[in-house]
Amino acid sequence: TIGLFLGFVNFKGLPLEGHRTDPGGQIAAQEWFDRCVWIIVWIQAFGSIMCFQGWPFILLKSPWYQVSLLAVCIGLGTACWEVTLAADIDQPTSASAVGATMISFTLYHAIGFELRPFSTRFVQPTRGVLNFVVE
């Protein structure tokens, strides 16, 4: 994580711009936070205990399960981040608030869909799709 931060983030427009601690990367620090929130949204959706409970990645053997899950979540998170940038959401916290809300809803619905009668009537991927649609 530190390597990614030091390689990609810059402090342009912040008080530490040009300081020796400024990594000088390609992505503004405010946008980096938004991107991370969107990546977490998809990790929560496909992660082992949430919406899809690891499906379809869990069908792969380790370490490909974890590697493919992370790669897809970074791709989807970056795509959502690009969409929020294209939508001219000028406040960095607004895009993060949308993502954080989705994380919360994923948690609430995942808990609900793990309980009866859903846990006995639906299996993955049907349970994950229903959870995602309700979200």
Buried (B, 14 or more C-beta within 10 A) or exposed (E): EEEEBEEBBBBBEEEEEEEEEBBEBEBBBBBBBBBBBBBBBBBBBBBBEBBBBBBBBBEBEEEEBEEBBBEBBBEBBBEBBEEBBEEEBEEBEEBBBBBBEBBEBBBEBBEEBBEEEBEEEBEBBEBBBBBBEEB
